[in-house]
C-alpha cells in the first residue's frame, strides 16, 4: 500500500494545487478579453483590410473597363 500512498500524497500536496492555480489564472486571463495593445493592433488590421478592399474594387473597375472578359480567364 506504500507504493500508492507516496505518489498520491506528492500529487495532492504539490501537483494538484499548482494545477488548480494555473487553471484558474488562465481562466481569469481569458475572461478579461483583449488588452489595449491587442485592440490597437486589431483596429489597425481592420483599417488595412478596408483600404485593401477599396483598392481591389478600384482595380476590378479598371479591369472591367479595359478588359471586360478578364474574369472569365
N, C-alpha and C positions, 0 to 999 in steps of 0.2 A: 504494500500500500504506500510505502515511502516514495516509490518511483512516480506516483501520480501526484502526491501532495506537494512535493518540492516545485515541479514546474507550474502546477496550478497556483500555488501561493506567489511565485515570482510573477506569473501573468497577472494575477489580481492586484498585486501591490505596485508593479511598475508599468506593465503594458496597458492594462485596461484604463487607468486614469489618464495616461498620456494620450491614448486613443480618443477618449471622450473629449479631452481638452482640445485636441486638434480638430476633431469633427465639428464641435460647436463653434470654434473660432472660424473655420471655413464657412460654416452656415451663416454666421453673422456678416462676414465679408460679402457673400453673395447677395444677401438681403439689402445691403447698403446701396447697391446699384453702381452706376458709373461714377468714377472720380471726375473732378473738374477737367483734368488733363485729357481723360478719355472723351469727355463730352466735347472739348475743343477739337480734338482730332476727328471725332465723328462729324461735327459741323463743317470742318474744312473738307473732309471727304465728300460730304453732300454737295458743297459748293462746287467742287471739282467735277463731280458727276453731272451736275446741272449744266456746267459750262461745256463739258464734252458732248452732252446730249444736244445742246444748241448747235455746236459745230457739226455734228453728224447730220442734223436736219438741214443745215445750210449746204453741206456738201451733197446731200441727196437731191436737194432742189437744183443745184448747179448741174449735177449729172443728169437729172431729168430733162433739163433744158437742152443740154449739149448732146446727150446720147439717150434718147427715150427708151431704148431697149436694153439698157445696161443691167437691169435687174434680172433679165432672162438668161444672161450669160453665166 
